[in-house]
Each structure stands twice: as C-alpha cells, then as structure tokens.
Amino acid sequence: MRRGIVVLMVVVGFVLQATAFFFLAAPLGTPTAVRFSEPRLPFAPLLFIVGIMLVFSAALVYELLPDRGADEG
C-alpha cells in the first residue's frame, strides 16, 4: 500500500508539473509580442511548484508510513 501511494504521488506530481509548464505557463508559437513572456494562467508557476513539492513529499510518505509486512516479522 505504501508503495502504491508513493507511486501515485510521484505520477500526479510529474503530470501536474508537465501540465503547468507546457499547457499553462509556456506560450506556444513565435514570440511576436510581450504577451508571450506572460503565462496563460497567472498562477501556473505555483502549480508547477506544488507538483515539485508533491514529488519530494512522496519520499517523506514512503519513510513515515509503516510497511504492512514489517509487523509480520
């Protein structure tokens, strides 16, 4: 169960990062105006950082959640 939660957190974190960067922050097309340096969504960088934090917190979850087989000994 612990491994599944961690894998899910890592996958969701990476998907959130990729979505925030490629679809919400990075403009597509040839830069012809100042608006191309602005993200499409004002809080897209925040979503990218939340994705990074989710991936790094997966390591904490892996270490802090007890393993199901550890008690059986």
N, C-alpha and C positions, 0 to 999 in steps of 0.2 A: 504494500500500500504506500509506503514511504517513497519508494522509487517511482511509482506512478504519479504521485503528487508532484514530485520534483520534475519529472519529465514534462508534465503538463504545464508547470510554471515556466520552465525554460522555453517550451514551444510557444506559449502565449506571449512571453516577453519578446522573443525574436520576431514574432508576427506583428506585434504592436510596434516594435522599432521599425520594421520594414514598411509597414503601412504609414506610419507617421512621417518617415523620411521620403519615401518615393511618391506617395499619393497626396500627402497633406502639406509637406514643407517644401520639397524641391519642385520648382515650377518646370513644366515640360515645354519645350520649344526654344526658339532662338531668342536670346536676351536682347530685346529691342527697346525696352523702357525700364524705368526704375522699379516698376511693379514686379519685375521678375526676380528682384532680390528680396521680396517680401514673401513669407509663407502664405499659402492659401488660407490656412486656418491659423488664427493668432496664437493659439496655444498648442500648436503642433510640436514645438520643441519640448514642451512639458510632457506630452505623451511619449516622446522618444526617451526622455529621462526616466519616466515611470517604467517603461519597458526594460531599461538597463537595471533599474532597482529591483524589478521583479526577477530578472535572471540572477542577480547577485544574491537576492534573498532566498533563492532556491537552495543555495549551499547551506544557509542557516537552517532552513527547514529540514534538510537532509541530516544535519548533525543533531538537531534538537529533538526531532521525532524519534521515539523509540522504535527499534526494528521488531517486527512481530516475532521473528524466530529467536531473538536474544533471550527471551524468558524461558524457552524450552530446553536450554541447555547444555 
